[in-house]
Amino acid sequence: MPSMHVSTEMPFPVLDVDCEILRLFGFEISELQGQSIFQLLGAKSDRIMLQDAIRATTQSISSVNQFTLYDRNGECRALMVSCSPFFQQDCSISCLMNLEISDAISLSEAFEESYCPHVLVSTDYPHMVHMVNERFSEKIGCAPSQALGQALHNIQGLDQENWGSILAAASNGRVVRGSMRIYNPRFQFACAPGTDDVICVPVVEAPNGKVRHILVLFTPAEHETTESDDSPDSDRTSSPHTASASPPAEHSDRLPTILPRRKLCTNGTIAQAAPVVVTPELLDRVRGLPLKRAAEAVGVSPTAFKKACRKLGVCRWAYQRAPGKRGPYMRYRNSIGRGATDSAAPSADPAPFGEDAATAAANRPASAPVAATRPAAAHPADGWGLAGPAEPDEWLLMGPPAVDERSVLAMFDLPWEAQPAL
């Protein structure tokens, strides 16, 4: 896991950094090592929360939070940052920060309707139930009002040790797959005990903060894959990105296999590429890339790559696009750039409000433009004027106007009269 050491004293300089972090943020080692950690913060970052997490390591307090950090190009990334104390050789304490791409979703996304039975629980024991959908109520055989506010062990009575380890792994910001047994001793009309495959998704309330909730999705029986039925429990309790990359030989044929498209070579022959077997390790290598670039790195099409990811339980690619730079300032700057390039071309005067072009042309007096009635701009070498030296501000006023006065008066429905020559 990429990590770096940060001092616990202001301004929290970076003492040591891994090469993976340098590639992630696009910095050189001289640009990040020895500099403040605040260099990675931006408009959406929480500076106070990061300071508290670093200073808490001096009290031997570890924490795991999601932070919005920025790379060298100004693009924000949602990362899970784990801060823990680290003892240096001189017996001083520094902060060891482990960074990992976050798989957490927002609270609004957790409340979206889903065809799968799901339940929203808290990360702290006893994992109180905060939200259930109708399909989950039908699955356990009780009304939503009976499940809300209850501890999870009241609904799921068996295999609590395995269930607790799955939730603990998901609270670190990673999507975790596992299995559980549902049996509710309080509701006699509940379904019979059985094993169900689940996907635990971490949920955050803000872009910067701790994982407070976990969304548990129950995989429908008709969509379950064969590898989830035969894979060992140790593989299913880990994230699809971090699962073992070398599965047993008897189950290797159950992994998604993609046959790349045949390509025509320059000599006229058709090249047949070898089949590509998509494994969790392969997804872990390309998880920091966009979906299209990840598919190109694997050597398959994006559509086939998405289908293979779904078979491995990755319903949504973890890469997040950077927000587009289309703010008001960029639009204003682009409009200025277009106006500078089009200044040489003549432009028609805008018609007054509530008046079409024909009526405006009929009511407008046919006279010379205002710029023609003004004297030509004097050159500084000529003494800033025609009749002797003048101040630069006066010379600027005597120059041709940048905007036609008729177009300005027409916007306010004011009459225009030709100005006499100076």
Helices and strands as residue ranges (DSSP letters): E 3-6, E 14-17, H 19-25, H 29-32, G 37-40, H 47-56, G 57-59, E 63-70, E 76-87, E 93-101, E 105-106, H 107-110, E 118-122, E 129-132, H 134-140, H 144-147, H 152-155, H 160-170, E 176-181, E 195-204, E 211-218, G 221-223, H 226-230, H 233-236, G 249-254, E 257-258, E 263-264, E 270-271, E 276-277, H 280-285, H 291-298, H 302-311, H 328-341, H 357-363, H 370-373, G 380-382, H 392-398, H 405-411
